[in-house]
Amino acid sequence: MKRNDVLTTLLKLPDVCYALLPSTGEIIGIRRGEMGYVPLTLSHPPYDRRSNQERIDDLNLGVATRVQVEAMLNGSMFGWETPAADPDNYALDGTGKVRWIGGQA
């Protein structure tokens, strides 16, 4: 992806969002354009994924959509230049879950 394409993708995303760390269910913060995440002390082991997801939805309300959160989570893990960082490559399915609709990630 070209530099201009990366900048265009980043402009579609909020400055920060909250997400579940896939491996543990812990609540994390993600900053647009930065690799990795910030662990937050909003939950403690053992992590209750359902409860933490409800808390994340509240924290992201008016800040980031679920699609943007998914794109930011993937961008922070796999690189902001990847198709997985572009929210246009995702959609909500009928159950409210985010699914991939783009090309190969």
C-alpha positions as CSV (number, residue, x, y, z in Angstrom):
1,M,0.0,0.0,0.0
2,K,1.3,3.5,-0.9
3,R,1.9,6.1,1.8
4,N,-1.1,8.2,0.6
5,D,-3.2,5.0,0.8
6,V,-2.1,4.5,4.4
7,L,-2.9,8.1,5.3
8,T,-6.3,7.8,3.7
9,T,-7.0,4.6,5.7
10,L,-5.8,6.2,9.0
11,L,-8.1,9.2,8.4
12,K,-11.1,6.7,8.5
13,L,-10.2,5.7,12.1
14,P,-10.6,7.4,15.4
15,D,-7.5,8.5,17.4
16,V,-8.0,5.8,20.0
17,C,-10.3,2.9,20.6
18,Y,-10.8,0.0,23.1
19,A,-10.8,-3.7,22.2
20,L,-10.6,-7.2,23.6
21,L,-7.1,-8.7,23.4
22,P,-8.0,-11.9,21.4
23,S,-5.6,-14.1,23.4
24,T,-6.9,-13.3,26.9
25,G,-10.1,-11.2,26.7
26,E,-8.4,-8.4,28.5
27,I,-9.5,-4.8,27.7
28,I,-6.8,-2.9,25.7
29,G,-6.4,0.5,24.2
30,I,-5.2,1.0,20.6
31,R,-3.8,4.2,19.2
32,R,-4.3,4.9,15.5
33,G,-1.1,4.3,13.5
34,E,0.8,2.7,16.4
35,M,1.9,-0.9,16.5
36,G,0.8,-2.9,19.6
37,Y,-1.6,-1.9,22.3
38,V,-1.8,-0.4,25.8
39,P,-3.0,-2.8,28.5
40,L,-5.6,-1.2,30.7
41,T,-6.5,-1.9,34.3
42,L,-10.2,-1.9,33.6
43,S,-10.5,-5.7,34.1
44,H,-8.7,-8.3,36.0
45,P,-8.1,-12.1,35.5
46,P,-9.9,-14.3,34.9
47,Y,-11.3,-12.1,32.1
48,D,-15.0,-12.3,31.4
49,R,-15.2,-11.7,27.6
50,R,-18.9,-11.0,27.6
51,S,-18.7,-8.5,30.4
52,N,-15.6,-6.9,29.0
53,Q,-17.1,-6.6,25.5
54,E,-20.1,-4.8,27.0
55,R,-17.7,-2.4,28.8
56,I,-15.7,-1.9,25.5
57,D,-19.0,-1.1,23.6
58,D,-19.8,1.6,26.3
59,L,-16.2,3.0,26.1
60,N,-16.3,3.2,22.3
61,L,-19.8,4.6,22.1
62,G,-19.7,7.8,19.9
63,V,-15.9,7.2,19.4
64,A,-15.5,4.1,17.3
65,T,-17.7,1.6,15.6
66,R,-17.2,-2.2,15.8
67,V,-15.9,-2.1,12.3
68,Q,-13.3,0.6,13.1
69,V,-12.3,-1.3,16.2
70,E,-11.7,-4.5,14.2
71,A,-9.7,-2.6,11.6
72,M,-7.6,-0.9,14.4
73,L,-7.0,-4.2,16.2
74,N,-5.7,-5.7,13.0
75,G,-3.7,-2.6,12.0
76,S,-2.0,-2.6,15.4
77,M,-1.1,-6.3,15.0
78,F,-0.3,-6.7,11.3
79,G,0.6,-3.2,10.1
80,W,-1.4,-0.1,9.2
81,E,-0.5,-0.6,5.5
82,T,-2.3,-3.9,5.3
83,P,-5.9,-4.3,3.9
84,A,-6.9,-5.5,7.4
85,A,-6.4,-2.0,8.7
86,D,-9.0,-0.5,6.4
87,P,-12.5,-0.4,7.8
88,D,-13.9,-0.5,4.3
89,N,-12.9,-4.1,4.2
90,Y,-15.4,-5.1,7.0
91,A,-19.1,-5.2,7.5
92,L,-21.5,-6.1,10.3
93,D,-23.4,-9.3,9.7
94,G,-27.0,-9.8,10.8
95,T,-26.0,-10.7,14.3
96,G,-23.9,-7.6,14.8
97,K,-20.6,-9.3,14.4
98,V,-17.9,-7.9,12.2
99,R,-16.9,-9.9,9.2
100,W,-14.3,-9.6,6.5
101,I,-15.6,-8.5,3.1
102,G,-12.4,-7.3,1.5
103,G,-9.8,-9.1,-0.6
104,Q,-7.0,-11.2,0.8
105,A,-5.6,-9.8,4.1
